């Protein structure tokens, strides 16, 4: 049975050297999120909650 709704929480915390983060989500073959970034510095944070 297909899901009618879904959710995801993503959290990445950098403690040292630069860290590349990529997150891609597709719904029914269509890209709905495509995040690409680099966390630099001690304690830099990427936190996001997604609902589809």
C-alpha positions as CSV (number, residue, x, y, z in Angstrom):
1,X,0.0,0.0,0.0
2,X,1.5,3.4,-0.9
3,X,2.0,6.0,1.8
4,X,-0.4,8.9,1.8
5,X,2.0,11.0,3.8
6,X,5.6,10.8,5.1
7,X,7.9,12.9,7.2
8,X,11.7,13.0,7.8
9,X,13.9,15.0,10.1
10,X,17.6,15.5,9.2
11,X,20.2,16.8,11.5
12,X,23.9,17.1,11.0
13,X,26.3,18.8,13.4
14,X,29.9,19.5,12.4
15,X,32.6,19.2,15.1
16,X,35.7,19.8,13.1
17,X,36.8,20.1,9.4
18,X,34.4,21.2,6.7
19,X,31.7,18.7,6.0
20,X,29.7,18.3,2.8
21,X,26.0,17.6,3.3
22,X,23.6,16.5,0.5
23,X,19.9,15.6,0.9
24,X,17.7,14.7,-2.0
25,X,14.0,13.6,-1.8
26,X,11.8,12.5,-4.7
27,X,8.0,12.0,-4.6
28,X,6.5,10.2,-7.5
29,X,9.7,10.7,-9.5
30,X,9.7,14.4,-9.0
31,X,12.5,16.1,-6.9
32,X,10.9,18.0,-4.0
33,X,14.1,18.7,-2.1
34,X,17.7,18.9,-3.2
35,X,19.9,20.5,-0.6
36,X,23.7,20.6,-1.1
37,X,25.8,22.6,1.4
38,X,29.1,22.6,3.3
39,X,29.2,23.0,7.1
40,X,32.3,24.8,8.2
41,X,33.4,25.6,11.7
42,X,33.0,23.8,15.0
43,X,29.3,23.5,16.0
44,X,27.8,24.4,12.6
45,X,24.4,22.8,12.2
46,X,22.0,21.7,9.5
47,X,18.6,20.7,10.8
48,X,15.4,20.4,8.7
49,X,12.1,18.7,9.0
50,X,10.3,17.6,5.9
51,X,6.7,16.5,5.4
52,X,5.4,15.1,2.1
